[in-house]
Amino acid sequence: MLFSLLVLAFSVVTLIDIITREEGQVKHLPKFGWVIVAILIPLLGGALWWAIGREYPERVARPALFTRPAAEQPQAAPVRPVDTRTTEQQLADLEREAEEERLRAEILRRKRERGEA
């Protein structure tokens, strides 16, 4: 008895949802086809409707009760600039930096030899 009432309630809710959906929110079959499937095969038809026939919104806004205060909101990661240099340009820049470091070390060594540093 209880199972029959649950199946009836599930079928009624499914049919109401199918009928009230706009045509653009229905997938894989026209609305009329989903109504027929839901009536002829109540449990399986309803399960198929909720699983694959219905278009769900991309993002559901949460009610204000469940949102975090502004202080607790996660911070977005800073956007890093995109490096548009080619691999060859990057390698050339690295070699140039290494050469600069080598020259700085050489200058510092020579200053120490002369007693300037």
N, C-alpha and C positions, 0 to 999 in steps of 0.2 A: 504494500500500500504506500509506504513512505517512498520507496524507490520510484513508483509510478508517478507520484506527485513531483518528485525531483526532476524526473525526465520531462514531465509536462511543463514545469516551470522553466527548465533549461530550453526547451523547444520554443516556448512563448518568447522568452528573452532573445533567443537567437532570431526568430522571425521578426520581432520588432526592430532589432538591430539591422537586419538585412533590408527591411522595408524603408527605414529612415536614412540609410546611407545614400549619398549621392552616387550617381553612376561612375564617376571618376574615382571613387574610393573602393570600388569592388574589383577584385582581381580574379582572373582565370575563367570566369563564367559571367554571363549577364545576371542582373538581380533576379530575374524570373527563374533562371536556372537554379540559382542558390535556394530560392524559396521552394522549388519542387524537391531538390535534394534534401532540404531540411525537413520537409513534410514526410517524404517517403522513407527516409532513414533518419529518424530523430536524433539518436545519439551520435552516430558516425557523421551524419550531415552537419550537425551543430559543431562537432569537434573540428571537422574540416573547415567550416566557415571561420571559426575563431583562429585556426592555425594558419590557413593559407588564403582564404577568400577575402579577408578584410584588410584594408589599407590602414596601417597604424600611423599616427603622427610621428614625425622625426624626433621631436623632443617635447616632453610633457613638462610644463612649468610646475614647479613645486609650490604648494601653498606657503604663505608667509610663515606659518607655524613651524615649518621644517627647514627654513633657511638659516644659515649661520649669520651671526652678527658680522658687520663689516670688518672688525678687527680679526676675526677668525677665518675670513675668506682666504683661500690659497692664492698666493701671488703667482702671476704668470711669469714664466721664464723670460728673461730679457731677449730681445730679438738680436741675433748676431748678424753682422753684415755679411753678405755673400761675397766670397772671394771669386772674382771673375778672371783671375790670372790663369794662364794655361800652366800645365805641369812644368814645361820648360822654363817659363818665367819664374815660377816658384823656386825651381832648382837654382836658377841663376841668382835669384835674390838670396837664397841660403848660402851659396858659394861666396857672394859678395860680403854677407855678414860674417862668415867665417874668416875671410881675408882681412876684413876690418879688425876683427878681434886679434888675429895674428899680428897685424901691424901695431896695434895698441900695446900688445905684450912686448913686441920688439922695442918700441919707443921707451916703454917703462924700463926694460932691461938696460938699454943704453944710458938712460938717465941715472940709473943706479950705479953703473960702471963709472960714470963721470962724477958721481957723488952729488947729483942734483936732487935726487928724490929722497 
